[in-house]
């Protein structure tokens, strides 16, 4: 992987002038299911960077969205049997959460989809990372340590100047090189780089197109709000079964097949803690 990126870094020198080179970084994301427990959910996530935006998403969820547009008509009826067959064979446990940084527009963006869609946006924040002298090898790269409080969590990071791009997984960014490893102080979430490749183009534009096509269907419910309002609403939606049913326009107590299952009464741990929004 290191040898490959030595070549990619040469390409990156002309990135801003040619505007044709994109990079895809693969991370293993480990996230706690319950703050009090030791059970984690592992997900392989992609980070596409094209010089203008950094888009963080799950590959399987992206493929599901692309097939949904083909497989179903606007009323939710099957329109393409082959696409529908491919869609049903994909794993049902892939995370639908997406995050992207729009460097041109100067915004953070988060998108969640679980029956109802939630989209939030806020101005970018500049992280105040404290750069340390400590060095270590992470994922095959020589890295330096950094840390600090960002978006309500205290983070410990390892970044590499061998990849001179100041981005990282999720909404993390601002170190002097690519973030190779990140973990919060409570061990709620961690990200580790496991792959690097050069690609022709990123998937953000395609994802936006698929998202708009799905949201145009008559039964769709979409909440596009400032980040604080969206995150507050979404957190309640994930934790409160009765509120979940209300937002989705169904009767509380129905089965999952009826749209609101008992498995909605579960712990939800937002990456931006609820306390962060107090006073904002």
BADREN-882319 format. One record per residue (C-alpha): residue in three letters; x, y, z. Coordinates in steps of 0.5 Angstrom, whole numbers. Example, Ala and Ser with C-alpha at 12.3 -4.5 7.8 and 13.67 -1.06 7.14 Angstrom:
% residues 2
{code: ALA; c1: 25; c2: -9; c3: 16}
{code: SER; c1: 27; c2: -2; c3: 14}
//
This chain:
% residues 280
{code: UNK; c1: 0; c2: 0; c3: 0}
{code: UNK; c1: 6; c2: 5; c3: 2}
{code: UNK; c1: 9; c2: 4; c3: -5}
{code: UNK; c1: 3; c2: 5; c3: -9}
{code: UNK; c1: 2; c2: 12; c3: -5}
{code: UNK; c1: 9; c2: 14; c3: -7}
{code: UNK; c1: 6; c2: 14; c3: -14}
{code: UNK; c1: 0; c2: 17; c3: -12}
{code: UNK; c1: 3; c2: 23; c3: -9}
{code: UNK; c1: 7; c2: 25; c3: -15}
{code: UNK; c1: 0; c2: 25; c3: -19}
{code: UNK; c1: -3; c2: 29; c3: -13}
{code: UNK; c1: 2; c2: 35; c3: -14}
{code: UNK; c1: -2; c2: 36; c3: -21}
{code: UNK; c1: -8; c2: 35; c3: -18}
{code: UNK; c1: -11; c2: 42; c3: -17}
{code: UNK; c1: -9; c2: 44; c3: -24}
{code: UNK; c1: -11; c2: 38; c3: -28}
{code: UNK; c1: -18; c2: 36; c3: -23}
{code: UNK; c1: -18; c2: 29; c3: -26}
{code: UNK; c1: -15; c2: 25; c3: -20}
{code: UNK; c1: -19; c2: 23; c3: -14}
{code: UNK; c1: -17; c2: 18; c3: -9}
{code: UNK; c1: -21; c2: 13; c3: -5}
{code: UNK; c1: -19; c2: 11; c3: 2}
{code: UNK; c1: -22; c2: 5; c3: 6}
{code: UNK; c1: -23; c2: 5; c3: 13}
{code: UNK; c1: -25; c2: 0; c3: 18}
{code: UNK; c1: -30; c2: 3; c3: 23}
{code: UNK; c1: -31; c2: 0; c3: 30}
{code: UNK; c1: -37; c2: 3; c3: 34}
{code: UNK; c1: -40; c2: 1; c3: 41}
{code: UNK; c1: -47; c2: -1; c3: 41}
{code: UNK; c1: -48; c2: 1; c3: 48}
{code: UNK; c1: -44; c2: 6; c3: 52}
{code: UNK; c1: -44; c2: 1; c3: 58}
{code: UNK; c1: -42; c2: -5; c3: 54}
{code: UNK; c1: -36; c2: -8; c3: 50}
{code: UNK; c1: -40; c2: -10; c3: 44}
{code: UNK; c1: -38; c2: -7; c3: 38}
{code: UNK; c1: -40; c2: -6; c3: 31}
{code: UNK; c1: -35; c2: -6; c3: 25}
{code: UNK; c1: -36; c2: -3; c3: 18}
{code: UNK; c1: -32; c2: -2; c3: 12}
{code: UNK; c1: -32; c2: 5; c3: 10}
{code: UNK; c1: -30; c2: 9; c3: 4}
{code: UNK; c1: -27; c2: 16; c3: 4}
{code: UNK; c1: -27; c2: 19; c3: -3}
{code: UNK; c1: -23; c2: 26; c3: -4}
{code: UNK; c1: -23; c2: 30; c3: -10}
{code: UNK; c1: -20; c2: 36; c3: -8}
{code: UNK; c1: -27; c2: 40; c3: -7}
{code: UNK; c1: -30; c2: 35; c3: -2}
{code: UNK; c1: -29; c2: 29; c3: 2}
{code: UNK; c1: -34; c2: 24; c3: 2}
{code: UNK; c1: -35; c2: 18; c3: 7}
{code: UNK; c1: -40; c2: 13; c3: 6}
{code: UNK; c1: -41; c2: 5; c3: 6}
{code: UNK; c1: -40; c2: 1; c3: -1}
{code: UNK; c1: -46; c2: -3; c3: 0}
{code: UNK; c1: -51; c2: 2; c3: 2}
{code: UNK; c1: -48; c2: 6; c3: -4}
{code: UNK; c1: -50; c2: 0; c3: -8}
{code: UNK; c1: -57; c2: -1; c3: -5}
{code: UNK; c1: -58; c2: 6; c3: -7}
{code: UNK; c1: -56; c2: 6; c3: -14}
{code: UNK; c1: -60; c2: -1; c3: -15}
{code: UNK; c1: -66; c2: 2; c3: -11}
{code: UNK; c1: -67; c2: 8; c3: -17}
{code: UNK; c1: -67; c2: 2; c3: -22}
{code: UNK; c1: -71; c2: -3; c3: -18}
{code: UNK; c1: -77; c2: 1; c3: -16}
{code: UNK; c1: -81; c2: 6; c3: -19}
{code: UNK; c1: -84; c2: 12; c3: -16}
{code: UNK; c1: -89; c2: 9; c3: -12}
{code: UNK; c1: -85; c2: 3; c3: -9}
{code: UNK; c1: -87; c2: -2; c3: -14}
{code: UNK; c1: -82; c2: -7; c3: -17}
{code: UNK; c1: -80; c2: -4; c3: -24}
{code: UNK; c1: -74; c2: -8; c3: -26}
{code: UNK; c1: -73; c2: -15; c3: -23}
{code: UNK; c1: -66; c2: -16; c3: -25}
{code: UNK; c1: -64; c2: -10; c3: -21}
{code: UNK; c1: -69; c2: -12; c3: -15}
{code: UNK; c1: -66; c2: -19; c3: -15}
{code: UNK; c1: -59; c2: -16; c3: -14}
{code: UNK; c1: -61; c2: -11; c3: -9}
{code: UNK; c1: -64; c2: -17; c3: -5}
{code: UNK; c1: -58; c2: -21; c3: -5}
{code: UNK; c1: -54; c2: -15; c3: -1}
{code: UNK; c1: -53; c2: -15; c3: 6}
{code: UNK; c1: -58; c2: -12; c3: 10}
{code: UNK; c1: -54; c2: -9; c3: 16}
{code: UNK; c1: -50; c2: -4; c3: 12}
{code: UNK; c1: -50; c2: 3; c3: 16}
{code: UNK; c1: -54; c2: 8; c3: 12}
{code: UNK; c1: -50; c2: 14; c3: 15}
{code: UNK; c1: -46; c2: 19; c3: 11}
{code: UNK; c1: -42; c2: 25; c3: 12}
{code: UNK; c1: -38; c2: 30; c3: 7}
{code: UNK; c1: -34; c2: 36; c3: 8}
{code: UNK; c1: -35; c2: 41; c3: 2}
{code: UNK; c1: -29; c2: 45; c3: 2}
{code: UNK; c1: -31; c2: 49; c3: -3}
{code: UNK; c1: -38; c2: 51; c3: 0}
{code: UNK; c1: -35; c2: 51; c3: 7}
{code: UNK; c1: -40; c2: 46; c3: 10}
{code: UNK; c1: -40; c2: 40; c3: 14}
{code: UNK; c1: -46; c2: 35; c3: 12}
{code: UNK; c1: -49; c2: 29; c3: 15}
{code: UNK; c1: -54; c2: 24; c3: 12}
{code: UNK; c1: -58; c2: 19; c3: 16}
{code: UNK; c1: -63; c2: 14; c3: 13}
{code: UNK; c1: -68; c2: 9; c3: 17}
{code: UNK; c1: -75; c2: 9; c3: 14}
{code: UNK; c1: -74; c2: 17; c3: 14}
{code: UNK; c1: -69; c2: 21; c3: 12}
{code: UNK; c1: -65; c2: 26; c3: 16}
{code: UNK; c1: -60; c2: 31; c3: 12}
{code: UNK; c1: -56; c2: 37; c3: 17}
{code: UNK; c1: -51; c2: 42; c3: 15}
{code: UNK; c1: -47; c2: 47; c3: 19}
{code: UNK; c1: -41; c2: 51; c3: 17}
{code: UNK; c1: -34; c2: 48; c3: 18}
{code: UNK; c1: -30; c2: 48; c3: 24}
{code: UNK; c1: -23; c2: 49; c3: 24}
{code: UNK; c1: -20; c2: 43; c3: 29}
{code: UNK; c1: -15; c2: 46; c3: 34}
{code: UNK; c1: -11; c2: 40; c3: 34}
{code: UNK; c1: -5; c2: 39; c3: 39}
{code: UNK; c1: 1; c2: 36; c3: 35}
{code: UNK; c1: 6; c2: 32; c3: 39}
{code: UNK; c1: 13; c2: 29; c3: 38}
{code: UNK; c1: 11; c2: 22; c3: 39}
{code: UNK; c1: 12; c2: 18; c3: 33}
{code: UNK; c1: 9; c2: 10; c3: 31}
{code: UNK; c1: 8; c2: 6; c3: 25}
{code: UNK; c1: 1; c2: 5; c3: 23}
{code: UNK; c1: -2; c2: 1; c3: 18}
{code: UNK; c1: 5; c2: 1; c3: 14}
{code: UNK; c1: 6; c2: 9; c3: 15}
{code: UNK; c1: 10; c2: 13; c3: 19}
{code: UNK; c1: 6; c2: 17; c3: 23}
{code: UNK; c1: 6; c2: 23; c3: 28}
{code: UNK; c1: 1; c2: 24; c3: 34}
{code: UNK; c1: -4; c2: 29; c3: 35}
{code: UNK; c1: -10; c2: 30; c3: 39}
{code: UNK; c1: -15; c2: 35; c3: 42}
{code: UNK; c1: -23; c2: 36; c3: 43}
{code: UNK; c1: -27; c2: 37; c3: 36}
{code: UNK; c1: -34; c2: 37; c3: 35}
{code: UNK; c1: -36; c2: 35; c3: 43}
{code: UNK; c1: -31; c2: 29; c3: 43}
{code: UNK; c1: -24; c2: 28; c3: 45}
{code: UNK; c1: -20; c2: 25; c3: 40}
{code: UNK; c1: -13; c2: 22; c3: 39}
{code: UNK; c1: -10; c2: 21; c3: 32}
{code: UNK; c1: -5; c2: 19; c3: 28}
{code: UNK; c1: -3; c2: 22; c3: 21}
{code: UNK; c1: 2; c2: 21; c3: 16}
{code: UNK; c1: 6; c2: 26; c3: 12}
{code: UNK; c1: 7; c2: 21; c3: 7}
{code: UNK; c1: 0; c2: 22; c3: 4}
{code: UNK; c1: 0; c2: 30; c3: 4}
{code: UNK; c1: -7; c2: 31; c3: 5}
{code: UNK; c1: -11; c2: 34; c3: 11}
{code: UNK; c1: -17; c2: 30; c3: 11}
{code: UNK; c1: -19; c2: 24; c3: 15}
{code: UNK; c1: -25; c2: 19; c3: 16}
{code: UNK; c1: -32; c2: 22; c3: 18}
{code: UNK; c1: -32; c2: 29; c3: 19}
{code: UNK; c1: -24; c2: 29; c3: 22}
{code: UNK; c1: -19; c2: 33; c3: 18}
{code: UNK; c1: -14; c2: 39; c3: 19}
{code: UNK; c1: -8; c2: 35; c3: 21}
{code: UNK; c1: -1; c2: 36; c3: 16}
{code: UNK; c1: -3; c2: 29; c3: 13}
{code: UNK; c1: -8; c2: 24; c3: 12}
{code: UNK; c1: -11; c2: 21; c3: 19}
{code: UNK; c1: -9; c2: 14; c3: 19}
{code: UNK; c1: -12; c2: 12; c3: 26}
{code: UNK; c1: -17; c2: 16; c3: 30}
{code: UNK; c1: -20; c2: 14; c3: 37}
{code: UNK; c1: -24; c2: 18; c3: 42}
{code: UNK; c1: -23; c2: 18; c3: 49}
{code: UNK; c1: -29; c2: 14; c3: 51}
{code: UNK; c1: -27; c2: 8; c3: 46}
{code: UNK; c1: -34; c2: 10; c3: 43}
{code: UNK; c1: -31; c2: 10; c3: 36}
{code: UNK; c1: -25; c2: 8; c3: 32}
{code: UNK; c1: -23; c2: 9; c3: 25}
{code: UNK; c1: -16; c2: 5; c3: 22}
{code: UNK; c1: -14; c2: 6; c3: 15}
{code: UNK; c1: -14; c2: -1; c3: 11}
{code: UNK; c1: -13; c2: 1; c3: 4}
{code: UNK; c1: -11; c2: 7; c3: -1}
{code: UNK; c1: -13; c2: 7; c3: -9}
{code: UNK; c1: -13; c2: 12; c3: -14}
{code: UNK; c1: -20; c2: 13; c3: -18}
{code: UNK; c1: -23; c2: 17; c3: -24}
{code: UNK; c1: -28; c2: 20; c3: -20}
{code: UNK; c1: -31; c2: 20; c3: -13}
{code: UNK; c1: -38; c2: 18; c3: -12}
{code: UNK; c1: -41; c2: 24; c3: -8}
{code: UNK; c1: -45; c2: 27; c3: -14}
{code: UNK; c1: -48; c2: 20; c3: -16}
{code: UNK; c1: -50; c2: 19; c3: -9}
{code: UNK; c1: -54; c2: 26; c3: -9}
{code: UNK; c1: -57; c2: 24; c3: -15}
{code: UNK; c1: -59; c2: 17; c3: -12}
{code: UNK; c1: -62; c2: 20; c3: -6}
{code: UNK; c1: -66; c2: 26; c3: -9}
{code: UNK; c1: -69; c2: 20; c3: -14}
{code: UNK; c1: -71; c2: 16; c3: -8}
{code: UNK; c1: -73; c2: 22; c3: -4}
{code: UNK; c1: -78; c2: 24; c3: -10}
{code: UNK; c1: -82; c2: 19; c3: -8}
{code: UNK; c1: -89; c2: 20; c3: -5}
{code: UNK; c1: -88; c2: 16; c3: 1}
{code: UNK; c1: -82; c2: 19; c3: 3}
{code: UNK; c1: -81; c2: 23; c3: 9}
{code: UNK; c1: -74; c2: 28; c3: 9}
{code: UNK; c1: -72; c2: 33; c3: 14}
{code: UNK; c1: -67; c2: 38; c3: 12}
{code: UNK; c1: -65; c2: 42; c3: 17}
{code: UNK; c1: -59; c2: 46; c3: 21}
{code: UNK; c1: -55; c2: 41; c3: 24}
{code: UNK; c1: -57; c2: 42; c3: 31}
{code: UNK; c1: -64; c2: 41; c3: 30}
{code: UNK; c1: -63; c2: 35; c3: 25}
{code: UNK; c1: -58; c2: 32; c3: 30}
{code: UNK; c1: -63; c2: 33; c3: 36}
{code: UNK; c1: -69; c2: 30; c3: 32}
{code: UNK; c1: -65; c2: 24; c3: 29}
{code: UNK; c1: -63; c2: 22; c3: 36}
{code: UNK; c1: -70; c2: 22; c3: 39}
{code: UNK; c1: -72; c2: 19; c3: 33}
{code: UNK; c1: -67; c2: 13; c3: 34}
{code: UNK; c1: -68; c2: 13; c3: 42}
{code: UNK; c1: -76; c2: 14; c3: 43}
{code: UNK; c1: -80; c2: 8; c3: 39}
{code: UNK; c1: -87; c2: 13; c3: 40}
{code: UNK; c1: -83; c2: 19; c3: 37}
{code: UNK; c1: -80; c2: 14; c3: 31}
{code: UNK; c1: -88; c2: 12; c3: 30}
{code: UNK; c1: -90; c2: 19; c3: 30}
{code: UNK; c1: -85; c2: 21; c3: 25}
{code: UNK; c1: -86; c2: 16; c3: 20}
{code: UNK; c1: -94; c2: 17; c3: 21}
{code: UNK; c1: -95; c2: 10; c3: 24}
{code: UNK; c1: -99; c2: 7; c3: 30}
{code: UNK; c1: -94; c2: 6; c3: 36}
{code: UNK; c1: -94; c2: -1; c3: 38}
{code: UNK; c1: -94; c2: -4; c3: 31}
{code: UNK; c1: -89; c2: -10; c3: 29}
{code: UNK; c1: -83; c2: -8; c3: 24}
{code: UNK; c1: -87; c2: -11; c3: 18}
{code: UNK; c1: -92; c2: -5; c3: 20}
{code: UNK; c1: -86; c2: -1; c3: 20}
{code: UNK; c1: -84; c2: 0; c3: 28}
{code: UNK; c1: -81; c2: -6; c3: 31}
{code: UNK; c1: -79; c2: -7; c3: 38}
{code: UNK; c1: -72; c2: -7; c3: 36}
{code: UNK; c1: -72; c2: 1; c3: 36}
{code: UNK; c1: -72; c2: 1; c3: 43}
{code: UNK; c1: -64; c2: 1; c3: 43}
{code: UNK; c1: -59; c2: 6; c3: 45}
{code: UNK; c1: -56; c2: 11; c3: 40}
{code: UNK; c1: -50; c2: 14; c3: 41}
{code: UNK; c1: -49; c2: 20; c3: 36}
{code: UNK; c1: -42; c2: 21; c3: 34}
{code: UNK; c1: -43; c2: 29; c3: 36}
{code: UNK; c1: -45; c2: 28; c3: 43}
{code: UNK; c1: -52; c2: 31; c3: 45}
{code: UNK; c1: -48; c2: 36; c3: 50}
{code: UNK; c1: -44; c2: 39; c3: 44}
{code: UNK; c1: -51; c2: 43; c3: 42}
{code: UNK; c1: -52; c2: 46; c3: 49}
{code: UNK; c1: -52; c2: 53; c3: 48}
{code: UNK; c1: -50; c2: 53; c3: 41}
//
